[in-house]
Amino acid sequence: MSDPTPLRGYRKPYPGSQPPRIHLPYASTALRGPGTDPIAIPVTLSEVTGPSINRITLGEHAADLTAGFPGQPQGERIIVSGRVLDENGRPVRNTVVEVWQCNAAGRYLHKGDQHDAPLDPNFKGTGQVLTDSEGRYRFTTIKPGAYPWRNHYNAWRPAHIHFSLHGEGIGQRLVTQMYFPNDPLLAFDPIYNCVDDAKARERMVSSFDWENTANEFALGYRFDIVLRGRKMTVWE
Amino acid sequence: MSFQSTPWQTVGPYYRLGLEPLYRTDIAPAIAQGERVEVQGQVFDGNGVPVSDAVLEIWQADAQGIYAHGEDPRRDDHDPAFDGWGRVPTDDQGRFAFTTVKPGRVPGLRGEPQAPHLVVLVFMRGLLQATRARIYFSDEASNAEDGILALVPAERRHTLVAQAQGKGLYHWDVRMQGPDETVFFAY
């Protein structure tokens, strides 16, 4: 059998554009980040394939985190939308976007969250949406609050929404956080600042979106997400 | 035109809210073809303390070594009852368990068959990007000729091999640091 054409690998991240294994200002990384660098391997079918989690049954209110409860959640209603692309500019179609967040007061509906802020009986903070044929997604929620954590004295997380994406192959998997523009807490947050490159960090900050702001209903925020792309040729 | 990828961030302590709807620890439905296996293990941090808030994601080929994915040239022969993906949380002792079918051999770097393996991604608070490992099976002679295992220093290969306990049960632990740190891959 002659050698088959090798598979095209993924583009390497630009230096400083992704977090390191361990970032000591974020204390939990000290014992949980890997102790040694990963071993670089060429891709096989196992690395370029991945699940197609687009056949899941999305709940009735999965794209509207403010619905499905007896009343309206407390807080500022917002519409978050954007596109999911890869590094080659191709839209990532029909891929599930999982999101989760705290409520407007900065409290998660989670037994581990002991922050002394009120829970909201009308808000759970979890949603799932699918991208469309052009990679677009959109959901309605309320703006999450900032909250304290115990990483260091007077530590506060900037408002954020967690995003989980799968892409078309396991190498594209991404979990990230979306932040809000002009948040003064960003400068002090060791999780946001675990990414060395300032331009890369800014890709995690949404922008105010006048186009998708809905009259007498909700402000819009735009958050475009770029998953890793494959090389254009094997030898690139 | 090219773009740069969005940075990773930790899943944090409250990921259960967002990820639990797709938890799946029985990866293979009853009608899936192949040898049924269960993999059990524990996740440990750098002090050897069990990690009670970790999630593993599993990706694998079917019993014939075919992926449910458009890039697999043999996809038309894929077992339609099996999609090969699971999401498995740890419990308060850092333990996890999942059931599936043992994957077949998929083509490797030069088309030669790889040893049966699962692709594993590990997520937890305090981990800034998911780590990527593989699970091989200790009772597979083909491990000795696997092209990816061959890239791992011999003294570390055991960290990727689930140990057969009999009756289709395998044991595989994840160690984030230390002398037996699990081998993680970049690609």
Interface residues (C-beta under 8 A of the other chain):
Chain A: M1 D3 P4 P6 L7 G9 Y10 R11 P13 Y14 S17 Q18 P19 P20 R21 H23 Y26 S28 T29 A30 L31 R32 G33 P34 G35 T36 D37 P38 I39 A40 I41 P42 V43 T44 L45 S46 E47 V48 T49 G50 P51 S52 I53 I56 G59 L85 D86 E87 N88 G89 E98 V99 W100 C102 Y108 L109 H110 G112 D113 K124 G125 T126 Q128 H162 S164 G169 I170 G171 R173 L174 V175 T176 Q177 I191 Y192 C194 V195 K199 A200 R201 R203 M204 I225 V226 L227 R228 G229
Chain B: M1 S2 F3 Q4 S5 T6 P7 W8 Q9 T10 V11 G12 P13 Y14 Y15 R16 L17 G18 L19 P21 L22 D45 G46 N47 V49 V51 D53 E57 W59 A61 Y67 A68 H69 E71 D72 D83 G84 W85 V106 P107 G108 L109 R110 G111 Q114 H117 V119 L121 F123 M124 R125 G126 L127 L128 Q129 A130 T131 R132 R134 G147 I148 L151 V152 M176 Q177 G178 E181 T182 V183 F184 F185 A186 Y187
